[in-house]
């Protein structure tokens, strides 16, 4: 057993070949080169370094299990799991959310339960299960589901969840219903495909109404004296950005986790040239900030901070997101990952929405049936009408 492994198990034959499964409580016990070898070049959110940032910072007070699966001497699959306290109504809206909040006035922990996730305790619209091409996906899904259930049983965890799978990833986990899971919608993620050489080309490609909106925001930026800076070595800025992130979280209608200052500090220190920040300032005061992650073909908008005391007057968030688009074009990215929430603004800037899916199971059959029966209210679908932002039919936005 490798140092740091909490279990080393040779599985029974699943499909045609046996697999060796090892689990680790600390990502540093796993060889980073072997782990990252299963990732695509743009897959920065599943890298050993990013997972290490989450774990070292104790983000959301999560506990971890990192899973490696070998077929003989070959590493064929990796997964990161975490366990944390979650409000099961976090994605609910309307009457259901109001009713649950009413119950919490006299029973504070109602529907707050420990959940074991195959995924990270950071809401990035990204899954954490990776397979070598050609690997038997149903066999691997069964093995990871077995390890997750064993961990949940040993830790007294009430709910198991594989999160958050994009349509292209669903073949990896489509067999999970055979193991007692049901599928539920999570919050969609937004992507802007970059096809312009300059920001001016991007703005010129917009239809008139959308172009007027972004030009008006740029004029307001100049009129109000806002300045925009891109900062690469930003560890010293973390303490300025974090209070603005907390303001965002104080107002967030959907909140799985609340990150801490250590997460920002470790991210800046440990990811090196893979991360930068955009700062929107006025007279030296920070009004908005964005944390960005860089990969060869993609730019990811990871986190935002906003000073709401000045937001209504300055509209600094729109300035911030427009500058993120400009940076994606400057750095030569082919796509900009804009993440979840604030869908209307991101659609007006040309982003498309892509669904994300959860797979959920409760070891207690009665609880499982109850949550599945209420899943339509607990996990409502989010669907917004498409917007045709760009003039060229080749850039027509399709939801």
Secondary structure in CASP SS format (residue, H / E / C, confidence):
PFRMAT SS
TARGET T0000
AUTHOR 0000-0000-0000
METHOD secondary structure of the structure
MODEL  1
X C 1.00
X C 1.00
X C 1.00
X C 1.00
X E 1.00
X E 1.00
X E 1.00
X E 1.00
X E 1.00
X E 1.00
X C 1.00
X C 1.00
X C 1.00
X E 1.00
X C 1.00
X C 1.00
X E 1.00
X C 1.00
X C 1.00
X E 1.00
X E 1.00
X E 1.00
X E 1.00
X E 1.00
X C 1.00
X C 1.00
X H 1.00
X H 1.00
X H 1.00
X C 1.00
X C 1.00
X H 1.00
X H 1.00
X H 1.00
X H 1.00
X H 1.00
X C 1.00
X C 1.00
X C 1.00
X C 1.00
X C 1.00
X C 1.00
X C 1.00
X H 1.00
X H 1.00
X H 1.00
X C 1.00
X H 1.00
X H 1.00
X H 1.00
X H 1.00
X H 1.00
X H 1.00
X H 1.00
X H 1.00
X H 1.00
X C 1.00
X C 1.00
X H 1.00
X H 1.00
X H 1.00
X C 1.00
X E 1.00
X E 1.00
X E 1.00
X E 1.00
X E 1.00
X E 1.00
X E 1.00
X E 1.00
X E 1.00
X C 1.00
X C 1.00
X E 1.00
X E 1.00
X E 1.00
X E 1.00
X E 1.00
X E 1.00
X E 1.00
X E 1.00
X E 1.00
X E 1.00
X E 1.00
X E 1.00
X E 1.00
X E 1.00
X C 1.00
X C 1.00
X C 1.00
X C 1.00
X C 1.00
X C 1.00
X H 1.00
X H 1.00
X H 1.00
X H 1.00
X H 1.00
X H 1.00
X H 1.00
X H 1.00
X H 1.00
X H 1.00
X C 1.00
X C 1.00
X C 1.00
X C 1.00
X C 1.00
X C 1.00
X C 1.00
X C 1.00
X E 1.00
X E 1.00
X E 1.00
X E 1.00
X E 1.00
X E 1.00
X E 1.00
X C 1.00
X C 1.00
X C 1.00
X C 1.00
X C 1.00
X C 1.00
X C 1.00
X C 1.00
X C 1.00
X C 1.00
X E 1.00
X E 1.00
X E 1.00
X C 1.00
X C 1.00
X C 1.00
X C 1.00
X C 1.00
X H 1.00
X H 1.00
X H 1.00
X H 1.00
X H 1.00
X H 1.00
X H 1.00
X H 1.00
X H 1.00
X H 1.00
X H 1.00
X H 1.00
X H 1.00
X H 1.00
X H 1.00
X H 1.00
X H 1.00
X H 1.00
X H 1.00
X C 1.00
X C 1.00
X C 1.00
X E 1.00
X E 1.00
X E 1.00
X E 1.00
X E 1.00
X E 1.00
X E 1.00
X E 1.00
X H 1.00
X H 1.00
X H 1.00
X H 1.00
X H 1.00
X H 1.00
X H 1.00
X C 1.00
X C 1.00
X H 1.00
X H 1.00
X H 1.00
X H 1.00
X C 1.00
X C 1.00
X E 1.00
X E 1.00
X E 1.00
X E 1.00
X C 1.00
X C 1.00
X C 1.00
X E 1.00
X E 1.00
X E 1.00
X E 1.00
X E 1.00
X C 1.00
X C 1.00
X C 1.00
X C 1.00
X C 1.00
X H 1.00
X H 1.00
X H 1.00
X H 1.00
X H 1.00
X H 1.00
X C 1.00
X E 1.00
X C 1.00
X H 1.00
X H 1.00
X H 1.00
X H 1.00
X H 1.00
X H 1.00
X H 1.00
X H 1.00
X H 1.00
X H 1.00
X H 1.00
X H 1.00
X H 1.00
X H 1.00
X H 1.00
X H 1.00
X C 1.00
X C 1.00
X C 1.00
X E 1.00
X E 1.00
X E 1.00
X E 1.00
X E 1.00
X C 1.00
X C 1.00
X C 1.00
X H 1.00
X H 1.00
X H 1.00
X H 1.00
X H 1.00
X H 1.00
X H 1.00
X H 1.00
X H 1.00
X H 1.00
X H 1.00
X H 1.00
X H 1.00
X H 1.00
X H 1.00
X H 1.00
X H 1.00
X C 1.00
X C 1.00
X C 1.00
X C 1.00
X C 1.00
X C 1.00
X C 1.00
X C 1.00
X C 1.00
X H 1.00
X H 1.00
X H 1.00
X H 1.00
X H 1.00
X H 1.00
X H 1.00
X H 1.00
X H 1.00
X H 1.00
X C 1.00
X H 1.00
X H 1.00
X H 1.00
X E 1.00
X E 1.00
X E 1.00
X E 1.00
X E 1.00
X E 1.00
X E 1.00
X E 1.00
X C 1.00
X C 1.00
X E 1.00
X E 1.00
X E 1.00
X E 1.00
X E 1.00
X E 1.00
X E 1.00
X E 1.00
X E 1.00
X E 1.00
X C 1.00
X C 1.00
X C 1.00
X E 1.00
X E 1.00
X E 1.00
X E 1.00
X E 1.00
X E 1.00
X E 1.00
X E 1.00
X E 1.00
X C 1.00
X C 1.00
X C 1.00
X C 1.00
X H 1.00
X H 1.00
X H 1.00
X H 1.00
X C 1.00
X H 1.00
X H 1.00
X H 1.00
X H 1.00
X H 1.00
X H 1.00
X H 1.00
X H 1.00
X H 1.00
X H 1.00
X H 1.00
X H 1.00
X H 1.00
X H 1.00
X H 1.00
X C 1.00
X C 1.00
X C 1.00
X C 1.00
X E 1.00
X E 1.00
X E 1.00
X E 1.00
X E 1.00
X C 1.00
X C 1.00
X C 1.00
X H 1.00
X H 1.00
X H 1.00
X H 1.00
X H 1.00
X H 1.00
X C 1.00
X C 1.00
X C 1.00
X E 1.00
X E 1.00
X E 1.00
X C 1.00
X E 1.00
X E 1.00
X E 1.00
X E 1.00
X E 1.00
X E 1.00
X C 1.00
X C 1.00
X C 1.00
X H 1.00
X H 1.00
X H 1.00
X H 1.00
X H 1.00
X H 1.00
X H 1.00
X H 1.00
X H 1.00
X C 1.00
X H 1.00
X H 1.00
X H 1.00
X H 1.00
X C 1.00
X C 1.00
X C 1.00
X C 1.00
X C 1.00
X C 1.00
X C 1.00
X C 1.00
X C 1.00
X C 1.00
X C 1.00
X E 1.00
X C 1.00
X C 1.00
X H 1.00
X H 1.00
X H 1.00
X C 1.00
X C 1.00
X C 1.00
X C 1.00
END
